[in-house]
Amino acid sequence: MRQNSDQEKSYVLEASVDNTRNLALLLKAIHFRDIATVCATSDGLKVTVEDTKSVQANAYIQSTLFHEYELSDQTVIFKVNLTVLLECLNIFGGKNNPGSITTVKICYAGYGSPLVLILEENGVVTDCKLTTMEPEDILDFEFTPTKVVNKIIMQSEILKEVWSDLDMNSEVLEILMSPDEPYFQLTTKGTLATTHINFTKDSDMIESFECTTTTKNRYQISLIKPSLRALVQSSKVSFRVDDRGFLCMQFMIKVEGSQCCFVEYLCSPNIFDEDD
């Protein structure tokens, strides 16, 4: 009776996914804070997580990923606990039933209403209601294509391999991008040694190299580390830096069905650099 009552409501957002693993995969890639802002448009969902006004992660879940996607308003925005949302998507415990597939229908009736999830697996149906919160203004990094000075697209596999060679106990990661040697360089400075990782622009792992000027910027490693959640799931990664030193890392993640979705991390440069 409760499910019938829910389904009779007038929702501003209704979206159905054939496999919750696809949705959970993208949400896990930005899950480094509990609270997320969900923005629904005709293009799909944009889920945003921020920390200390210095780093922002966005998961773009296109409407084509859903087999049903209906939006009655032009834009719908709300905040939700991402940790709880992921727990609900995994409520059937897919690890114990690796061959089973869980479907989910997402419903939202508007401001002040809970986010309703109706999940089904092997004929068993359950529903969850998550409290939503009033959204706050999302930080605008003003990162626009016209301000981008350097851009490199590479295969993620090589980056996954070399990341372990960097000193992640260091406080700062230095990223150099240049039209001249060393082209693309990652540097960490530890208490015992300085580690440099270099990539040549004609490497087989570099798919696109568009650098117009030499930039050397430093970023707090604590702000970069959360992006590893997206890196391990991705097949390609794009590094872009603008004329202020702001960094955008965009990860291409393939989900079941051969569809590609994108997760991006925006990070501000370390303005407290003693060398500057």
Stockholm file with secondary structure:
# STOCKHOLM 1.0

chainA/1-276         MRQNSDQEKSYVLEASVDNTRNLALLLKAIHFRDIATVCATSDGLKVTVEDTKSVQANAYIQSTLFHEYELSDQTVIFKVNLTVLLECLNIFGGKNNPGSITTVKICYAGYGSPLVLILEENGVVTDCKLTTMEPEDILDFEFTPTKVVNKIIMQSEILKEVWSDLDMNSEVLEILMSPDEPYFQLTTKGTLATTHINFTKDSDMIESFECTTTTKNRYQISLIKPSLRALVQSSKVSFRVDDRGFLCMQFMIKVEGSQCCFVEYLCSPNIFDEDD
#=GR chainA/1-276 SS CHHHHHHTSCCSEEEEESCHHHHHHHHHTTCSSSEEEEEEETTEEEEEEEETTTEEEEEEEEGGGSSEEEESSSCEEEEEEHHHHHHHHTTTCTTTCTTCCCEEEEEECSTTCCEEEEEEETTEEEEEEECEECCCCCCCCCCCGGGEEEEEEEEHHHHHHHHTTSCTTSSEEEEEECSSTTBEEEEEECSSCEEEEEECTTCTTEEEEEECSCEEEEEEHHHHGGGHHHHTTCSEEEEEEETTCCEEEEEEEEETTTEEEEEEEEECCCTTCTTC
#=GC SS_cons         CHHHHHHTSCCSEEEEESCHHHHHHHHHTTCSSSEEEEEEETTEEEEEEEETTTEEEEEEEEGGGSSEEEESSSCEEEEEEHHHHHHHHTTTCTTTCTTCCCEEEEEECSTTCCEEEEEEETTEEEEEEECEECCCCCCCCCCCGGGEEEEEEEEHHHHHHHHTTSCTTSSEEEEEECSSTTBEEEEEECSSCEEEEEECTTCTTEEEEEECSCEEEEEEHHHHGGGHHHHTTCSEEEEEEETTCCEEEEEEEEETTTEEEEEEEEECCCTTCTTC
//
